[in-house]
Amino acid sequence: MANENGWGDGASNNDIGWGKGAVNNNINWGASHFTSLAGLTDITGQGGAAPTFAFGNALSFDGVNDDVTFTNTVDKPAPISGFSFSMWVKFDSALANEWILGSSVSANNWFRIDSTSVIFRSRSSGAATTIWAVPAFSTGTWYHIAVSLVNTVNELWINGTKYTGDADNYDNENLSFDKIGVAAGSFYGQFVIDEFAMQSGAGLSQADVDALYNGGAGAFATDVMTPDVYYRFNESEPSATTADSSGNANTGTVTGATFIAH
């Protein structure tokens, strides 16, 4: 029997289909309407989840003539307070004055790691430096290094532990950095580096460093800092550049250094 409205359970031709037994159900209010989900691609929320941090590749320097040059220098003019950087480093041979950061603008701006000390020259002129005495670095081990310069205090952290330097702290200077692996034009370092970030105008707190170190698991620098440059070094060989993940298009030009697995 034809049922125009199909309110009866046994309707054969059911235009509205409210009944349970509809065979031809044009509206399907009583049916399981699977096609209502057809346009949804993320009903669990997974597509909107934040990316999970993971180490990828890193960049290895031979200590002879390898370096990276920023497209734009990271500058801290004298009136501005705050300068900081974060990185992961590993040494595959015994340390001997490993020059990590430098400047093509000033031979007096550099950062160096020795076997039992870390040295940061944060002056635009003069010989004074900040020196931290630290436990000996082991070869083949990754270390998280963070440095913060605010007002007249230079602070250093290694794997989340803060070390106190000597009294040669300066923040009333013009700083410019644009090199990794070489300082003063001819001093090189042998090391592997990963997740390098540098910011001008802000220092780091213990909470910031703890978040960056993350118990050894690492974190996106952009989740903690507002970096002027952020190299994740996830390129593969051969590549003459490394991308800047800070959003500032501060691409690094790679000379000699080799991309390897972290």
C-alpha positions in Angstrom: 0.0 0.0 0.0 1.4 3.4 -0.9 1.8 5.7 2.1 2.4 9.4 1.2 3.7 10.3 4.5 5.1 6.9 5.6 4.2 7.2 9.2 3.2 3.5 9.3 5.8 0.9 10.1 5.2 -1.2 6.9 5.1 1.5 4.3 6.6 0.4 0.9 6.8 3.7 -0.8 7.8 6.2 1.9 8.4 9.7 0.8 9.3 11.1 4.2 10.4 7.9 5.8 9.6 8.4 9.4 8.6 4.8 9.7 11.0 2.0 10.6 10.2 -0.2 7.7 10.6 2.2 4.8 12.0 0.6 1.6 12.1 3.8 -0.5 13.0 6.4 2.0 13.7 9.8 0.4 14.4 11.9 3.4 15.8 9.2 5.7 15.0 10.8 9.1 14.8 7.3 10.5 17.8 5.9 8.8 21.5 5.9 9.6 22.7 8.7 7.3 26.4 7.9 6.8 26.9 10.5 4.1 26.5 13.3 6.6 30.2 12.7 7.6 31.5 12.6 4.1 32.9 16.1 4.1 34.6 15.9 7.5 38.3 15.1 7.5 39.1 15.8 11.1 36.3 14.6 13.3 38.8 13.6 16.1 40.7 16.9 16.1 43.9 15.3 15.0 44.4 17.5 12.0 44.5 20.6 14.3 47.0 19.3 16.8 50.2 21.1 17.3 53.3 19.4 15.8 55.4 17.3 18.1 59.0 18.3 18.5 61.6 15.8 17.3 65.3 16.0 16.5 66.1 15.5 12.8 69.4 16.2 11.2 72.3 18.4 12.6 75.3 20.2 11.1 78.9 19.0 11.5 81.9 21.4 11.4 85.4 20.1 10.8 87.3 22.9 12.7 89.4 23.7 9.6 87.3 25.9 7.3 83.6 25.1 7.8 81.1 27.9 8.7 77.6 29.2 8.4 76.8 32.8 7.5 73.5 34.4 8.3 71.8 36.4 5.6 71.2 39.2 8.2 73.3 39.9 11.3 71.5 39.6 14.7 72.2 43.0 16.3 71.8 44.3 19.8 72.3 48.1 19.8 73.9 49.6 22.9 70.6 51.1 24.4 68.7 47.8 24.1 68.8 45.4 27.0 68.7 41.6 26.4 70.4 39.1 24.2 70.3 35.3 24.3 70.8 32.1 22.4 70.1 28.4 22.7 71.7 25.4 20.9 72.5 21.7 21.2 76.1 20.8 20.6 78.2 17.6 20.5 82.0 17.2 20.4 83.3 14.0 18.6 86.9 14.7 19.6 88.7 16.2 22.6 88.0 19.9 22.9 90.6 22.5 22.1 89.3 26.1 21.9 86.1 25.3 19.8 84.8 28.6 18.3 81.1 28.3 18.1 79.8 31.8 17.2 81.4 34.9 15.7 80.8 38.0 13.8 82.0 39.5 10.5 81.3 42.9 11.9 83.4 42.8 15.1 86.3 40.5 16.0 85.4 41.1 19.6 82.0 39.3 19.4 82.4 35.6 19.9 81.4 32.5 21.9 83.9 29.7 22.5 83.8 26.3 24.4 86.9 24.8 25.8 87.3 21.5 27.7 86.4 22.9 31.1 85.3 26.5 30.4 82.9 28.5 28.3 83.9 32.0 27.2 81.7 34.8 25.8 83.1 38.1 24.6 80.1 40.5 24.5 82.0 43.7 23.9 82.2 45.7 20.7 85.8 46.7 21.8 88.2 45.8 24.4 89.5 42.5 25.7 87.2 41.7 28.6 85.2 38.5 28.4 82.9 36.5 30.6 84.4 33.1 31.6 82.5 30.2 33.2 84.3 27.3 34.8 82.3 24.2 34.0 82.6 20.4 34.3 84.6 18.7 31.6 82.7 18.0 28.4 82.5 14.4 27.2 82.9 13.4 23.6 80.0 11.9 21.8 77.4 13.5 24.1 74.8 16.0 23.2 74.6 19.1 25.5 72.0 21.9 25.6 73.7 25.3 25.9 71.9 28.5 26.7 73.3 32.0 27.3 71.4 35.1 28.5 72.7 38.6 28.7 70.5 41.1 30.5 71.7 44.4 32.0 75.1 43.5 33.4 74.5 39.8 34.0 75.7 37.1 31.7 74.2 33.7 32.5 75.1 30.2 31.2 73.1 27.0 31.4 74.3 23.5 30.5 71.6 20.9 30.4 69.4 23.2 32.5 72.1 23.8 35.2 73.1 27.4 35.6 76.7 28.4 36.0 78.1 31.7 37.4 80.7 33.5 35.4 83.3 36.1 36.4 82.5 39.8 36.7 83.3 40.9 33.2 79.6 41.4 32.1 78.6 44.0 29.6 75.2 44.9 28.1 75.9 48.6 27.2 77.6 47.5 24.0 76.7 47.1 20.3 76.6 43.3 19.6 76.4 41.7 16.1 76.5 38.0 15.3 76.3 36.4 11.9 78.6 33.4 12.0 78.6 29.8 13.2 81.8 27.8 13.4 84.2 30.7 13.0 85.2 33.8 14.9 87.5 36.8 14.1 87.7 35.5 10.5 90.2 32.7 11.1 89.4 30.8 14.4 87.3 27.7 13.8 85.6 25.1 15.8 85.1 21.3 15.5 81.6 20.3 16.7 78.1 19.3 15.7 75.3 21.7 16.3 71.5 21.5 16.2 68.5 23.6 17.0 70.3 27.0 17.1 68.2 30.0 18.0 69.3 33.6 18.8 67.2 36.6 19.9 68.0 40.2 20.5 66.1 42.3 23.0 65.3 39.6 25.5 67.1 37.3 27.9 66.2 33.8 29.2 64.9 32.8 32.5 65.4 29.4 34.3 61.9 28.5 33.2 62.7 29.3 29.6 65.8 27.2 29.7 64.0 24.3 31.4 61.4 24.4 28.6 64.1 24.4 25.9 66.1 21.6 27.5 62.9 19.6 28.3 64.7 16.9 30.2 66.9 16.2 27.2 64.0 15.8 24.8 64.3 19.4 23.4 61.6 21.8 22.2 60.8 24.2 19.4 62.7 27.4 20.2 59.8 29.4 18.8 57.6 28.0 21.6 59.9 29.7 24.2 61.8 32.5 22.4 61.1 35.1 19.7 64.2 34.4 17.8 65.8 36.6 15.1 67.2 33.4 13.6 66.4 29.7 14.2 68.2 27.0 12.4 66.9 23.4 12.8 69.5 22.0 10.3 67.2 19.4 9.0 68.5 19.6 5.4 70.2 16.6 3.8 73.4 16.5 1.8 74.1 18.2 -0.5 72.8 21.6 0.6 74.5 25.0 0.5 71.9 26.6 2.7 69.9 26.0 5.9 66.4 27.3 6.4 65.5 29.8 9.0 62.5 28.7 11.1 62.1 32.0 12.9 59.9 33.5 10.2 62.5 36.2 9.4 63.8 34.6 6.2 67.3 34.7 7.7 68.7 31.8 5.6 72.1 30.5 6.5 74.8 29.9 3.8 76.7 26.7 4.6 80.3 26.5 3.6 81.9 23.1 4.0 79.8 21.9 7.0 78.0 18.6 6.5 74.4 17.6 7.4 74.3 14.4 9.5 71.7 12.6 11.6 71.3 14.1 15.1 
